[in-house]
Amino acid sequence: MTSNDFTSIDVFRALHASAGQPASRGRWKALVSRLRAESPEFAELWDRHSVRAVDAGVQRQIDNPAVGRMAFTVSNTWVAPGSTTRLQVLLPADPGTVERLTRLIADAG
């Protein structure tokens, strides 16, 4: 299994967790029904009932062709209590990432 496989499973597990929230349950059911009908792989994964909470405090890495690899810490804020809508912020995890972001901003300016 490649790192992309692990990422895909993680995204799927987060989707499964979000579908369990009370908000927009009808829309989730319709989407899941459509995806199950279109993809046997989706149906198999869905039937596993694998759930994962939303990432918080974990590190993500982004490879940028201009400045190289940058490391970020994930922070989440929900827009309202009980909401499934969230703002996800990636915070620079080290001084090298801050320096690379500064270069990107300067180059874009």
N, C-alpha and C positions, 0 to 999 in steps of 0.2 A: 504494500500500500504506500503510495507516495504522500508527500506532505499536502498536496492538493486534495487527496482523498480525505485526509484528516480534517482539513478545512471545510470541505463540503459536508461531512458528517456533522461537524460543529454547527454550521449554519442551519442544517436540517433540524438538529436538536433544539436550537434556539427558536426556530419556526414552530416546532411542536409545542414548546413551552408557551409561546405567545398565543397560540390557538386556544389554549386553556383559559385565557383571560375572559372575563364576562363581556367586555366591550366588543361590539361587532361580531358576536358569535355566529350570527346567521351568515355574514359574509365569509367568515373563515370556513364554515361548513361547505358553502358553495365552492370556494376555491379548492379545498381539499378534495371534494368529490370530483371536480374537473381534473385535477392533477392525478388523482388515482386512476381515472379512466384513461388518461393519456399515457401514463408511464407505469409499467409494472415495477420498475425499480423504486419509484416513489411509493407505490402501494406497499411494497415489501418493507421499506424503511419506516413508513408511517405505522405499520402494524407492530413494529418493535416497541412503540411507545417510549422511545428514548428521548429524554427531556434534559435540557441544560439551561441554567439560568443565564441571564444576560451578562456578558463579560464586564467586569469592573476590576480595575487594578491590575489587569494583565498587560503584558507587553505585546505590542505589534511592531513589526518591522516593515518598512517601505523602502524599496529600491528605486531610486530616482536616477535616470540616465545622466543627469547633469552633475549631481553631487554625491551619488553613491547611497549606501544604506543608512537609513535613519531609524532610530528606535523611539517608540512612543508608549506612554502609559494610557490606558483607556479609562475615561471617566464618563459616567452616564447621569443624566438628569431627566426625570419625567416631567412633562408639561403640566400635569395635573394628577392629583391622587387617583389611583385606579386606572390611569390612562395607559394605553399601549404605545402612545407616541412619546418618543424620547429624543433628547439631544445628546449625541455622542461626541465627546471632545477627545482629541488625541493630544496629550501633553508631552513635550519633549522629555525623554527619559535620561538624557545625558548631555554634557556640554558639547560633545561633537555634533549631536543632532541640532542643538541651538545654533551652532556655527554654520551648519549646512543650510538650515532654514534661513538664516540671515543672508547667506550668499544667494539663495533662490530669490528672496525678496528683492535684493539689490539688483540682480540680473533682470528681473521682471520690470523694474521701475523705469 
